[in-house]
Amino acid sequence: MRALQVELEAAQKAASGVPFVRTIVRTAIRGLTHWRPAQAYSGSEPDDQHDAVADGDFLYRCRVRAGTPQFERGLSGSWTPMNAQTDSNVIGMDAIGDARVAVVYNRGAAVYFRESTNQGLTFGAETLVVSTGATPNAIAVAYKNSSGDLAILWEDAATLKRVRRTGGSFGSTASWTQSANSINGLDAVYFSDFLIALTGTDANGRPTVWTLMLGDGAVLGTDTWGRFFVLSQAEADEQVTFQAPFVHPIETYRLTFVEKFSGSPNYTRTYWTVLHAGVTYSPGDWEWMDPAPLDNTTAYGYALAQEPGSPLTAFWARPGRVLKEDLPSSTLDMSADLLEARIDELDGLEQRAELVFDNASGQYAGPPDPIRLHRDVDIGLGYGALYSRPPRQSITGWEFRREGGRSLFVLHTQGAAYWLARSRPRTTIVHSSVAADDITRKAAARAGILLFGAGTSSRAQNFNMEWVIHSHQSSLQALEAIGAQMPDLFLSQGGGFSISIHEPKVTDATDYDFDSEGHPVYESRTRDEGADSFAEILAVGAVGQAFDFTRLDHDRPLEARRRDPHATLVADADAHASARLR
């Protein structure tokens, strides 16, 4: 049991005290800012290959119009040709330090580069960087620092290549160490390493969105190519094409791409996805949130850009439209109006609450912002300013009531299980020789939930599994099924949307506590509906058993019998069985 705060302990021990439930609604969903941009520019420009980037003063955009690369500074709608030629088909750009702006594009089978050092007022001469073996299908550029060091990446005959500029000079080209059947889209951004997003088809012809790193000494060694990781994938016979990926670190890593379906009825749709804050870019296959659709049907999608500052300003941009928002961080403290709170924690994954507020003044009519479906609700249990945090929950609905002459506003909320149950992959996911805790982490990540180890069992970490998750199965079902193979428990953490994996031990404290700033709940009700008193694990060539004879109480046992295809030793099977009774 963790020690209490001195002040909170004193409040607990006082002869009298009024419990206080803190309830705050945040402009966030699953711990990340809820981004709802508004239109900042609308023009008649047709859909073209394009890119966008921002610095502290301007949004810069570029496009290829009828084979000519063009540039725009600010939302003027006035595009300046980068040359007088008509032999370009791909383009990319980056900016840094409220000074440099770089534009790269092809001219036939060659890569060209132009740079401004005065925020796009003027550009240096067009520079031939490298001749390519074929006309590139995709190109990108990313600055490393304000001195102008950068990397240019492009597709060349289904191979990804790069060239770096250091100290003002371009070096030699190098090819990646991966392979693909085709590459049709590419974007890159620098964040300690070069972070890359790709679209195309894999060696089996499956349309795929990938993430990849080119190391610069942070996560990977300099000029070391990382592994290819699948973000989204379709089957080879699905008549689907993925294209136009864009990636940018806005609060966390965000990525957009386009999905085109050529069947009947055909469609073109932009999707967005995100990594949970704090997760390393390109952490593994299937570890981005399930992509969500955007109201955009253009073939080249939305580029992502960020204007640094406070508040943080973000953009979705294409030639004919720009959406903009100053990312909000507003909150609404409803604690003073709370009349009644029922908070149920059914297990480590599922929590729900009904929060009843006084609405006598009509202050919750509408309801007001930031109260919206799925927004985060922070709950604190304690006395006045002293409180602990149960797991954060999401708004799943609300209602207005009239009871006994009172006007009431009621929020309904749920925890992590709400999102896990709604996450299903678009295609079958096959995990080959992957540790159980890795599989659960990936399943939670696709629901937008961070899952981490906190005293995880050795079996969860070290036994590699063959596991298939079908498109009709939710992440919640995956966690529950894999959890049945492990002695570990899942536990939602206080203060945010995250889940820990923990192997219960006989030495663990039995008192319930929320987190390090917490205290035992003011009032609790414990209901005993009976629990397993006999566990049997059918392992490979071994059987493990455990009994709780006190709980059994000379009656027929409630049994927990499971197969463990990974354990081969009696000691491991016995340990698994014992853990099932904790």
N, C-alpha and C positions, 0 to 999 in steps of 0.2 A: 504494500500500500504506500503510495507516495505521500510525502508530508504536505500538510495544508499550509496555505499562507497564514501567517500569524494573525492578521486582521480577520481573515475569514474564519479561522478556527475560533477566535474570540466571539464572533457573531454566532457561530454554531452553538457555543456553550452558554450563551446569554440566556437569562431566565425567560426573556420574551424577544420576539423579533418578527418582522413582517417579511415573508419571502417575496422576492422580486424576480419576475421573469422578463428578461430582456429580449425584445423581438425587433430585429432590424431587417428591412428589405433592401437588397443591394441591386444596383444596375449591373448584374452579372448573372451568368448561367453556368453552372458547374464550375464556379470559381473564376471564370474568364469574363471579361467585359462583354456585355450584350451589345453587339455592333449593329446599329440600325441607321445606315447612312442615308442622307437626302441628296436629291439631285443638285449638283453645282454647275453643270454645263449640259446643254442639249444642242446638238448641231445636226446638220444634214450629211456629215461625212459618212461614206459607206464603210462597210466592214472590211478591214485590211489587216495584214500582219502588222503588229504594233508592239509598243512597250511604253512604260511610264516609270518615272522616278521623281522623288521630291527632295529638296533640301529645306533649310530654314526659311526660305523666302518664296520659292516657286515650285509649282508642279511642272515638270518637263514631260513632253510626250513626243514619240516618233512613230512613223508609219512608213509603209511602202505603198505608194499610190501609182498604179499603172507602171510599175517597174522602177519608179524613182524614189529614193529614200528622202523623207521629209522630217522636219523638226519644228516643234512649237514650244515656246516658253510662256507659262501662264495660260489661262483659259481664254485666249484671244480668238481662237478659231482661225488664226492666220498661220499657215504652214509654209516653212521656208525649205526649198529643195536643198539637199546636201550636195548634189551634183546635177549635171544636165543629161545624165544617162537614163536608160530605161531597161537595164539588165539586172536589177535587184529583185529578190523575192523574199528575203528574210532580214530582220533587223533586231537590234537589242541596244540597251543603253544603261548607264549608271551615272550617279553623281555623288560627290563627297565634299564636305568642308565648306559649303556655301561659296564654292569657287569652280571646281572642276566638273565638267560634264563630258562624258564619252559616249560616242555613238559608233556602233559597229554594224556592218552590213556586208552582203556579198555583192559582187558584180560578176555574174556568171560563176565560173569555178575559181573564185578568188575572194579573200577576206580583206575588207578595207576598214580604215579607222580614221575618225576625226575627233578632235578634242578641243573643248573650250576651257579657258582658265579664268573666265570672267562671267560665270553663270549663264552661258549661252548667248551673250551679246554678240560675240564673234567666235569663229572656229578657225583652228589651224588648217593647213592644207590636207587634202585627202591623202592618206598613206596606205600603200599596199603592204599588208602584213604578211600574207602567205598565199601562195597558189594552192588550190585544193585538187584532189583527184577527181571530184565530181561536184556538181552544183549543190551546195549545202541545203539541207532541209530545215535546219534550225541553227540559231547562233545566240550567244549571250556574252556579256562582259560584266565583270565585278571588280570594283576598286578594292585594294587592300588597305591603303592609307592615303592621307591627304597629300603626300609627296608624289602621288601618281602611279605608284606600283599597282599592277592589276593583272588579271588573267582574262583572256578571251577563249571561249570554248565554242566549238561548232561540230556539226554532224558531217561526216565525210564517208559516204558509201557504208552506212549502218555502223560506223565507228565514231566514237566520241574523241575528239582531239582538243588539245589545249596549247596555248603559247602564253608565256608570262612576260610582262614588261617590268624590269627592275632598273632603277636609276635612270630612267628615260630611254632604255634600249630594250628591244624585243629579243628574247632568246630563241632557242630551238623549239620545235614542236615536239609533242609527245602524245601517244595514243593511250587510251584507257586499257585496263586489264580485264574488262568485262566483255560480254558479247550480247548482241541482240539481233533479231531478224530484221528489225527496222527501227529507226528513230525519226519521229516527225515533229517533236516539240522539245524545247530546252529552255531553262531559265537558271540563273545562278545568283547568289548573293554571298558576300563575305561576312562571316561572323567568327573570327579566330581561325576557321578553316573556310574553304570555298564549299558552299552548300548548294547542291544541284537538284533540280527536279527535271524529270524526263518523261516523255510519252512515246509509245511505239508498240511493237509486238515482240514477244520473247521468242526463243528458239523453237517453240512449239506453235507459233502463230497466234498466241493469245494476246489480245489487246491489253496493255498494261500501263499503269502509272507507277514510276519508280522514284525513289530518292537515293542519293549518292553523295559521297564526300570526296573532295580533292584536298588532301592534307596540306596544312601550312604550319605544322608543329604544335598544334593544340591537341585535338583528339587523335589525329593521325600525323605521322611524320611528313615533312615537307615533300610535296610532289608524290605522295603515296595515294593511290586510288583506294577508296573504301569498297566495301561490298555493295552490291545491288540489292535494294530492299523493295518489296512490293507494297505499294500503298493501296492500289485498287486494281482489279483484274477481271476480265470477262473471258468466256470460253471462245475458242477459235471459230466456232460456228454461230456466234451470236449476232453477226452483222453490226458489230459495234466498233467504233473508232474513238480512241482517246487522243486529244491533241491540246495545244495551246496551254501548257502549264506555266504558272507564275508563282513564285514563292517570295515571302518577305517576313522578317521578324517584326511583327507588330504586336506588342505585349508578349506574345509567344510566336512560335513558327506557324504561319498561316499559308495556305496554298490553294490556288484555284486551278481548274482544268475544265476542258470541254468534252462532253460525251456526245457523239453523233450516232444515231441509230438509223440504218438504211432500210429496215424492214417496213412493215405496214402496221400502223401509220408511222412514218419516219419523224424524227425529231432531232433537234440540236439544243443542248442544254448545258449551261455552266454550273459547275459544282464547286463548293468550298469545303475545306477541312482544316483541322488544327491539331497540333500536339499539345498535350497538357503542359502548363508552365513548369519549367524546371527539367523537362525531359530532353536528353541529348538529341540533336537532329539526326534523323536516319537511324533510330535505335534498333530496328529490326523489321522483319516482314510483318505486315498487318498491325502496325502499332499507331496509326493515325486514326482519328475519330472517323466513324462512318461518314462519307461525304454527304453534304446536304445541298439540295438544289437552290439555285438563284433564279430570279425572274429575269433571265437573259437568254436569248436564242441566237446570238451571233456566233459565227464559226470560230472566231479568234478570242472570245471570252473577255474577261476583265483582268487587266494587270493590277497588281497591288503596289501601293506606294505609301510612304510614311513621312510626314513632316515633323521633325523632332521639335520638342518644346513641351510646354505645359499649358493647357491640356494637350495631350498627344493627338495630332490630326492624322487621319488615315483616309486613303482614297481607293475606290475601285474605278478603273479608267479604261475606256476604249475610245476609238477615234470620234464617234458621234455622241458619246455620253460620259460624264464623270459624276460619280457619287462621292460625297464627302461627309465626314463626321469628326467632330472633336470628341474623342472617346471619353464618355462620361465616367465619373466615379461617384455618382450621387448615391445617397442612402436616405432611407426614411425610417426614423426611430418611432415605432408604434407602441413602445413599452408602456407609456403612461395611460393608454386607452385599453390595455389588455384587461379583460374581466375574467377570462377562464382559458386555461390551456390544458389540453389532453395530449400527451406525448407518449406514443407507444413505440417501443423498440422490440420488434418481434424476434429478431435474431441479429447476427452481426451485419447483415446486408440490408435488412428491411426495417425502415422506420417510417412512421407517419404521425401527423399531428393535426388537431383541430384547434385553431386559435380564434377566440371570440373577443371582439373589440367593441367598445362603446362607440356608437355612431350618432349620438344625440345631436351633434351639430352638423351632421351631414358631411363631415370632413372626408369620408371615404367614398362619397358618391363618384361614380365614374367607372372604376376607382382611379385615384390619382397616380401619376408616375412617382416612383418607379415600380408600382405594383402592376405586373404583367405576368401572363402565363409563363411558367418555368423559371422566373427570376429566383435568385437565392434568398433564403431566409436564415439569418443567424439567430440562434436561440441561446440565451444565457440563463442559468439557474443559480440563484443566490440571494444575497441581501444587498439591495442598493447597488453600489458600484462594484461590489464583490460578487463575482459569478464564475461559473464554469461553463464550458461549451459542450453540449451534446453535438452529434454530427449535424452538419449543415443540411438543410432540406430545400426542396424546390416547390414553388407554388404550382399546384395541380388544378386549382379551381377556387372559386369564392362564391359567397352567397350573401344576400341581405335578408335579415330576419326582423320580424316584429314580435316581441314577446313581453307580455305583461306591461305594455305601454312603453317598452324600451325599443330603441332602434339599434340593431346590432349588425356588425360586419364580420363575416366569418371567413378566415383563410383556411384552405385545406392544403397540406403539404405532404411530400413524401421524400425519402432519402435515396441512396444510391441505387437500390433495387429497381426503382422506377425507371431509371435510364438503362440499367443492364437488361431489363425485360424488353425494352424497345429497340435494342441493338441487334440487328441480324445482318450477316454478310450478304453481298449481292451474288456471291458464288461460293462453291464449296472450298473450304480452307483445309488443306492437308498439312499437318505438322509431322515431320519425320525426324525422329530421334531428338526431341526437344524436351527439356526439363519441365516438370509439371508447373512449377511456379512461373516459368516463362510463358507457358500457354495461358495461364490465368491472367498474367499481366497484359498480354496482347488482347485478350477478350475484354478486359475492363477498359483498356485504352480505346478500343473501337466504340465504346459507349461514352467516351469523353471523361473517364474516371481514372485517376492515378492509383495504381496498386503497387505496393512495395512490401518487402520482407521486413519483419520485426520479430526475430527469434524463429525464423522459418525452420522446419524440420530438415534434416539431412536428406530424407527421401524426396521431399519436394524439390530440393535444389539439385540433387545428384542423379536421380533416376530419370533417364530419358525415355520419352513415351512416343508411340505412334498414335496420333489422335486426329480425328476428322470432325470438323464442325460444318454441318450442312446449312444451306441458306435458309431453312425453315427454323433453325435453332437460334435462340437468343443467347446473348452473352451471359445472362443470368443462368440459363440452363447449362451452359458450358461450365461456369464456375461451380455450380452445384454438382455436376457430374464428375468433374475432376476432383472437387473437394471430397467426394466419396471415396476416392482412391488414396487420400492422404490423411495423416493424423492431424492436419492443421485446421484452424478455424479462420474465417474471414471476419474482420472487425472494422466497421466504418469508424473513421477518426473524427474527433471533435474539431470544429472550426473550419472545415473545408471538405470538398468532395474528394476524398481519398480513402483507400481501403488498405489495411495491413493484413498480411498472412502471418499467423502466429501458431506455433505448436504449444498447446497448453501443457504445463508441467505441474507436478504435484506440489511444487514449491511456490506456485503462483498465489498471489493474494486472492482471497475469495470475495473481499469487499469490492463493490463496483465503483469505479472512478472514471471520469471522463477524460481528462488530460492533465498535463503538468501544472496548469494553473487551477486545477479543479478541486472539487471536494465531493464527498458522498452526497447523493441527492437529498433534498430537504425531507421529502416523504416518498416512500416507494411501497409498492404492493408486489409481493412475489407469489406466483401461483404455481403449485407443483402438480403437474399432470402426469407424473410418472416419467421415468427415464430408463434408458437401457441399463440392464444389470448384467448382461452377458454379451461379450463381443468375441467373434471368431473371424480370423483372417485366413483365407485360403490362398496361400502363397505358392510359389513354384517349388514343389518338392518339400514343402513345409507347411505346418498349420500353427497359427498363433491363437492363444485364448487368454481371456481375462475375465474375472468375475468381480462383482461388487455384492458380496453376500449380505451386507447390511441393507442395501437397497432392495435386494431380492426378497429378504424377510420371509423365508420359507414359503415362497410362492413360485408360480411359474414365471420364469424370467421374460422380460422384454428383450428381444435379441437384436443385435446389430451384426449381421453376417455379410462380409464383403470379400471380393476377390482382390488380390494384390498381385498383378502380373509381373511386378518388378522385384519384390523381395524374394530372396533365395535362402536366407538364414532364419532359423527358428527365432533367434534373438530379435531380428528385425520384425518378424511377424508378431511376436509377443508385444514388442514396443508399440506397434501400430494398433493392436487390440487394446492395450492399456490406454492409449490416447483416446480411443473411441468412448471410453467411459468417463472421461474428464469433463 
